[in-house]
Amino acid sequence: MGRLDGRRALVTGGGRGIGAAVARCLADEGAAVSVVARTATEIEAVAADVGGRAVVMDVADADAVARGMAEVGDVDVVVANAGVVWPLHRFVETDVDEWEHALVINLFGVVRVIRAALPGMVTRGWGRIVTISSGAASPPGMPSANAYSTSKAALDMFTLHLAAEVDATGVTVNAVRPGVVDTEMQTFMRSLPREQVGERFHNRFHGLHERGELIAAEDSAGFLLEVMLSGDNGTVRDIREAR
């Protein structure tokens, strides 16, 4: 018997990396998983792997979220994983429209998905919501990643406020900091020239890779699952607690 038998779950950004690993963890616990992202081929592969459903949805597009969530239907579990790390420049070199678009994805995309799923959870008296935080949400943030750091700090506050609102309803809301995970995002970050991202950024992420300190996506997904099923509400949990 799985701990999520009979539950319906939704994972955004589920086509690869942490999202794909989370989808597998949820399916292993018995959940019926909807795997959501913009790239159909990626989510179709993960959905086939977990016996779930692929739903193409761009969380940056309010209309697309409305259509996608209508297609998904009622869910008991939301893991809001979709996010971007760009733009990666010093702020004075950053296009403000690109900065804004990153916040639309990392913050407003999460808000829209949760807003659509939450009323049903409250009505049924059970739900689990997890947002993906980052150490970049805490001072001093992440160098050359102003939009990412800002969006994650705002997302933490949204998560904590929402948790307070739903306390004692049977719904829990928590944020998880999954650590520096060995994903395509990390590969992208290491591909950027030193002169674009600055010395601190370049040395930090190349150093983590060279020292073998990146975390496997499966380890982060397992930690997230335990936080989600703990019954805790209104926490920001860091994988370093478990290491």
Phi and psi in degrees as a GROMACS rama.xvg file:
@    title "Ramachandran Plot"
@    xaxis  label "Phi"
@    yaxis  label "Psi"
@TYPE xy
-87.81  156.949  GLY-2
-74.5799  -9.2618  ARG-3
-122.363  23.7942  LEU-4
-55.8089  131.423  ASP-5
82.1017  -3.63707  GLY-6
-92.4268  151.991  ARG-7
-111.761  128.877  ARG-8
-122.226  152.949  ALA-9
-130.514  129.739  LEU-10
-123.508  116.665  VAL-11
-86.5198  154.277  THR-12
60.9361  37.6341  GLY-13
-90.6811  5.41037  GLY-14
-80.6342  -15.5121  GLY-15
-163.56  175.464  ARG-16
56.8472  -138.117  GLY-17
-60.0012  -42.4593  ILE-18
-59.0872  -45.0773  GLY-19
-64.0794  -40.4346  ALA-20
-65.5855  -38.9173  ALA-21
-64.3142  -43.3341  VAL-22
-57.1663  -40.8534  ALA-23
-66.8056  -41.6754  ARG-24
-60.8314  -44.9389  CYS-25
-63.8546  -42.7798  LEU-26
-64.7921  -38.2658  ALA-27
-61.8403  -27.1266  ASP-28
-90.5321  5.82896  GLU-29
101.139  -1.13107  GLY-30
-75.4948  148.204  ALA-31
-88.3432  117.631  ALA-32
-108.222  128.658  VAL-33
-96.6234  122.638  SER-34
-102.75  120.956  VAL-35
-120.496  135.016  VAL-36
-172.996  -179.187  ALA-37
-83.0976  -25.4802  ARG-38
-99.2111  109.369  THR-39
-60.8619  -43.5409  ALA-40
-62.0843  -38.2667  THR-41
-68.1614  -47.6113  GLU-42
-72.5592  -29.3763  ILE-43
-64.2215  -39.4791  GLU-44
-65.3176  -44.4593  ALA-45
-67.5007  -42.9709  VAL-46
-60.5861  -40.5332  ALA-47
-64.025  -37.7097  ALA-48
-65.315  -36.2057  ASP-49
-102.045  2.58276  VAL-50
67.9455  31.446  GLY-51
-110.401  -154.361  GLY-52
-126.573  138.76  ARG-53
-97.8035  130.045  ALA-54
-129.185  114.714  VAL-55
-77.4274  124.546  VAL-56
-157.676  130.347  MET-57
-96.4619  109.17  ASP-58
-67.8031  -12.6242  VAL-59
-80.6767  -8.83259  ALA-60
-110.953  111.499  ASP-61
-58.9097  -40.8185  ALA-62
-66.897  -39.1846  ASP-63
-64.5943  -37.8624  ALA-64
-64.3732  -43.9605  VAL-65
-60.4575  -44.4172  ALA-66
-66.3644  -44.5598  ARG-67
-64.331  -42.7835  GLY-68
-69.087  -32.2068  MET-69
-65.0459  -38.3684  ALA-70
-66.8931  -41.2154  GLU-71
-66.2196  -42.8311  VAL-72
81.2985  -161.176  GLY-73
-64.6304  138.356  ASP-74
-133.663  153.143  VAL-75
-102.804  -20.8634  ASP-76
-132.378  130.502  VAL-77
-124.636  124.131  VAL-78
-112.29  106.697  VAL-79
-89.1729  86.9452  ALA-80
-102.576  -22.1577  ASN-81
-59.0959  133.266  ALA-82
-174.435  163.961  GLY-83
-129.233  152.934  VAL-84
-99.1234  -20.6016  VAL-85
-73.8025  164.151  TRP-86
-77.8054  140.338  PRO-87
-111.752  89.466  LEU-88
-150.503  165.913  HIS-89
-62.462  145.181  ARG-90
-58.2485  -37.3403  PHE-91
-67.1947  -13.5469  VAL-92
-104.637  3.69003  GLU-93
-92.1151  137.335  THR-94
-72.782  122.414  ASP-95
-66.3232  -32.7242  VAL-96
-64.2135  -37.6625  ASP-97
-69.0707  -39.7683  GLU-98
-57.8554  -46.6028  TRP-99
-63.273  -41.5782  GLU-100
-63.9305  -35.4569  HIS-101
-61.6087  -40.4061  ALA-102
-69.0201  -33.0034  LEU-103
-60.9547  -41.8674  VAL-104
-72.3756  -52.4183  ILE-105
-75.5708  -26.6844  ASN-106
-114.503  -59.6845  LEU-107
-68.789  -32.3673  PHE-108
-60.8748  -42.536  GLY-109
-63.1421  -46.4599  VAL-110
-60.0113  -43.9062  VAL-111
-64.7921  -44.0426  ARG-112
-63.7813  -46.5827  VAL-113
-66.3054  -39.0558  ILE-114
-60.4534  -35.6413  ARG-115
-72.9851  -36.1481  ALA-116
-85.3211  -28.7117  ALA-117
-64.4177  -44.9216  LEU-118
-55.2759  -40.7935  PRO-119
-64.9787  -38.672  GLY-120
-60.5037  -46.5719  MET-121
-63.1448  -43.0277  VAL-122
-60.8022  -41.4879  THR-123
-80.7055  -13.7392  ARG-124
79.3727  19.5578  GLY-125
-158.641  133.946  TRP-126
-171.859  153.303  GLY-127
-133.603  122.104  ARG-128
-122.573  130.748  ILE-129
-128.5  128.317  VAL-130
-104.361  154.737  THR-131
-100.159  110.995  ILE-132
-94.1038  -164.831  SER-133
-164.274  151.804  SER-134
-59.4887  -21.285  GLY-135
-65.8897  -13.7764  ALA-136
-73.7629  -16.9506  ALA-137
-103.747  148.569  SER-138
-56.5748  139.768  PRO-139
-92.5025  18.3808  PRO-140
76.4618  -157.003  GLY-141
-118.887  124.185  MET-142
-58.4934  140.203  PRO-143
65.0312  16.1294  SER-144
-134.283  56.9624  ALA-145
-61.1378  -46.5008  ASN-146
-64.7658  -43.7301  ALA-147
-61.8139  -48.8474  TYR-148
-61.9422  -43.9138  SER-149
-62.3965  -44.6571  THR-150
-65.3762  -38.2213  SER-151
-71.7526  -35.8522  LYS-152
-63.8337  -43.7415  ALA-153
-64.3383  -39.0261  ALA-154
-64.517  -38.2313  LEU-155
-59.0208  -45.3826  ASP-156
-66.1211  -40.0721  MET-157
-58.4584  -45.8745  PHE-158
-60.2425  -46.6538  THR-159
-67.835  -40.4258  LEU-160
-64.4321  -44.0161  HIS-161
-63.6983  -39.9969  LEU-162
-58.7732  -41.0693  ALA-163
-64.5369  -37.1927  ALA-164
-67.4515  -35.3688  GLU-165
-98.2134  5.32559  VAL-166
-54.827  134.051  ASP-167
75.1198  10.869  ALA-168
-93.9033  -10.0807  THR-169
97.1897  -5.48734  GLY-170
-103.111  135.838  VAL-171
-118.412  148.634  THR-172
-134.702  120.978  VAL-173
-138.62  155.649  ASN-174
-109.222  144.366  ALA-175
-124.671  131.898  VAL-176
-99.3193  105.769  ARG-177
-81.2053  -1.18682  PRO-178
84.5357  -176.675  GLY-179
-87.6157  103.94  VAL-180
-100.971  144.956  VAL-181
-77.996  85.4322  ASP-182
-129.935  177.823  THR-183
-62.9533  -27.8577  GLU-184
-61.8257  -41.6344  MET-185
-65.1344  -39.6215  GLN-186
-60.9102  -43.0506  THR-187
-61.2039  -44.5612  PHE-188
-63.5925  -37.4819  MET-189
-73.6277  -17.642  ARG-190
-80.0374  -11.7702  SER-191
-81.3427  141.34  LEU-192
-67.8436  146.754  PRO-193
-54.0577  -39.2442  ARG-194
-69.4472  -19.9341  GLU-195
-82.7793  -46.1196  GLN-196
-99.2436  -11.4904  VAL-197
91.2065  162.31  GLY-198
-64.6486  -45.4909  GLU-199
-61.729  -47.4132  ARG-200
-61.7028  -51.2717  PHE-201
-57.5641  -48.7448  HIS-202
-67.5842  -38.1578  ASN-203
-62.0633  -51.5318  ARG-204
-80.1605  -31.4498  PHE-205
-67.8444  -37.9769  HIS-206
-65.0136  -42.8992  GLY-207
-59.4049  -41.6636  LEU-208
-67.2859  -46.933  HIS-209
-65.5556  -31.731  GLU-210
-86.1314  -0.976721  ARG-211
69.7516  32.9748  GLY-212
-99.3247  3.88585  GLU-213
-71.6534  148.035  LEU-214
-95.3856  139.613  ILE-215
-68.9353  140.266  ALA-216
-57.1347  -35.284  ALA-217
-64.8563  -34.8266  GLU-218
-68.1494  -42.6348  ASP-219
-64.7221  -40.5471  SER-220
-64.1296  -40.3906  ALA-221
-63.6511  -40.1778  GLY-222
-63.5148  -45.5112  PHE-223
-57.614  -44.1197  LEU-224
-60.2956  -42.8358  LEU-225
-67.0916  -37.8853  GLU-226
-61.95  -46.3101  VAL-227
-61.4647  -38.525  MET-228
-91.0859  1.29061  LEU-229
-71.9204  -22.7464  SER-230
89.6736  -9.08945  GLY-231
-64.3659  154.256  ASP-232
-140.642  134.959  ASN-233
77.6758  39.333  GLY-234
-118.035  155.53  THR-235
-116.821  107.311  VAL-236
-107.322  138.257  ARG-237
-112.577  133.67  ASP-238
-59.615  -20.4888  ILE-239
-63.3997  -19.2205  ARG-240
-61.1959  -32.0317  GLU-241
-98.7869  4.47162  ALA-242
